[in-house]
């Protein structure tokens, strides 16, 4: 093979290797995969089937409680307390403002939480797929190494061959570089399909698209504010409103509980579970609040402008280039060697 062709092929291998090596640094892939690892680690428990079932059951309990509270309980209380509806509303606003505020916002807040819970259910398969990048036993932080190690190896081999290799067909280092190029190319072309990268990357895109309005500073703040309203309402309802109602209705705790169970079972059931349900939702809200940055990192792989599915091409295209370069070098080197052997044989025959 002419020296110029040898140099061009080895330089091409070195260039592709350099591209692979630089890619994780240029795109911030190292920090982004760390964000993915933190995100999946922090939220993994929330996406477990049992946790999702519990969250849905909690949401249904709160919704049923709120519906009955608004439709039946509150309308029935003015007559029971011998007040007009206007007097009762004024009484609640003056004495229990957190309850009045919370009840007034239930029709706005609960649908937002319903959408969140529905989203968790719907995106659970995508979360589990994303959690298995690159495999179910390797953390996502190993993804940059899939580019860094082969890239560095190719650069070192190709540079060494360019510096020390005088003849591509006879130099062991040059041939090793070409073989490494072909093998690396085959791995890069085949690995995405073996590791299900296209499907997993698509799952990441679907997941980040579904929650792109939730995992923002504004979205997390909105959820926190909504939960604070519900939390304050529940606290005042339990500690102040219920005791005042028992006094107004002239009932002791046992009588009041029996009265609620008989007449407003959904409200009674919800209030009995508030001390368990609210901490679970608080954990979910905190999880969202603390992972906004991690989510944004995950959503910007490989870049903020490109979908995660384009990551597949960062394996396939360099892989194809490496196969072509290495294969061309090996085939051309073999042809040149065969020609020299044939020439040597003709010389011997002449002698």
Residue pairs with C-beta under 8 A, 6 or more apart in sequence:
1 168
1 169
1 329
1 332
1 333
1 336
5 168
5 332
6 165
6 167
6 168
6 174
6 329
7 162
9 168
9 178
9 325
9 328
9 329
9 332
10 158
10 161
10 162
10 165
10 168
10 174
10 177
10 329
11 158
11 162
12 321
12 325
13 154
13 157
13 158
13 177
13 178
13 181
13 322
13 325
13 326
13 329
14 154
14 155
14 158
14 159
14 162
16 154
16 181
16 318
16 321
16 322
16 325
17 150
17 151
17 152
17 153
17 154
17 155
17 157
17 158
18 151
18 155
19 151
19 318
20 147
20 148
20 150
20 151
20 154
20 318
21 147
21 148
21 151
21 152
21 155
22 151
23 29
23 147
23 151
23 302
23 314
24 30
24 144
24 147
24 148
27 301
27 302
27 303
28 300
29 143
29 144
29 147
29 301
29 302
30 141
30 144
31 297
32 297
32 298
32 300
32 301
33 140
33 141
33 142
33 143
33 144
33 301
34 141
34 297
35 293
35 294
35 295
35 296
35 297
35 298
36 130
36 133
36 140
36 294
36 297
36 298
36 301
37 139
37 140
37 141
38 291
38 294
39 291
39 294
39 295
39 297
39 298
40 127
40 130
40 131
40 140
42 287
42 290
42 291
42 294
43 127
43 287
43 291
44 131
45 51
46 52
46 55
46 120
46 283
46 284
46 287
47 120
47 123
47 124
47 127
47 128
49 124
52 120
52 121
52 124
54 280
55 117
55 120
55 280
55 281
55 284
56 117
56 121
58 273
58 277
58 280
58 281
59 113
59 114
59 117
61 269
61 270
61 273
61 277
62 110
62 113
62 230
62 270
62 277
63 110
63 114
64 266
64 269
64 270
65 266
65 267
65 269
65 270
65 271
66 106
66 110
66 270
67 266
68 264
68 265
68 266
68 267
69 103
69 106
69 264
69 267
70 103
70 106
70 107
72 263
72 264
73 264
73 267
74 88
74 103
75 85
76 263
77 88
77 245
78 84
78 85
78 87
78 88
80 248
80 249
81 88
81 91
81 245
81 248
81 249
83 91
89 100
92 99
92 100
92 241
93 100
95 240
95 244
96 236
96 237
96 240
96 241
96 244
98 232
98 233
98 235
98 236
99 233
99 236
99 237
99 241
101 229
101 232
101 233
102 229
102 230
102 232
102 233
102 234
102 237
103 233
105 226
105 229
109 226
109 229
109 230
112 222
112 223
112 226
113 226
113 281
116 214
116 223
116 284
119 210
119 211
119 214
122 210
123 206
123 207
123 210
123 211
125 203
126 203
126 204
126 206
126 207
126 210
127 203
127 207
129 196
129 199
129 200
129 203
129 204
130 200
130 203
130 204
130 207
130 298
132 200
133 140
133 143
133 197
133 200
133 201
133 204
134 140
134 142
134 143
134 146
134 195
134 197
135 195
146 191
147 314
150 184
150 187
150 188
153 180
153 184
154 177
154 180
154 181
154 184
154 322
157 173
157 176
157 177
157 180
158 177
158 181
160 173
160 177
161 168
161 171
161 173
161 174
161 176
161 177
164 171
164 173
165 171
165 173
165 174
167 174
168 174
168 175
168 178
168 329
168 332
168 333
168 336
169 175
169 333
169 334
169 336
169 337
170 337
174 329
174 333
175 330
175 333
177 326
178 325
178 326
178 329
178 330
178 333
179 326
179 330
180 326
181 322
181 323
181 325
181 326
181 329
182 322
182 323
182 326
182 327
182 330
183 326
184 319
184 322
185 318
185 319
185 320
185 321
185 322
185 323
185 324
185 326
186 319
186 323
187 319
188 315
188 316
188 318
188 319
188 322
189 315
189 316
189 319
189 320
189 323
190 319
191 197
191 315
192 198
192 312
192 315
192 316
197 311
197 312
197 315
198 309
198 312
201 307
201 308
201 309
201 311
201 312
202 308
202 309
204 298
204 301
204 308
205 307
205 308
205 309
208 295
208 298
208 299
208 308
211 295
212 299
213 219
214 220
214 223
214 288
215 288
215 291
215 292
215 295
215 296
215 299
216 292
216 296
217 292
219 288
219 292
220 288
220 289
220 292
223 285
223 288
223 289
224 285
224 289
227 281
227 282
227 285
230 278
231 278
231 282
234 274
234 278
237 271
238 271
238 274
242 256
242 271
245 256
246 252
246 253
246 255
246 256
249 256
249 259
251 259
257 268
260 267
260 268
260 271
261 268
270 277
301 308
301 311
302 308
302 310
302 311
302 314
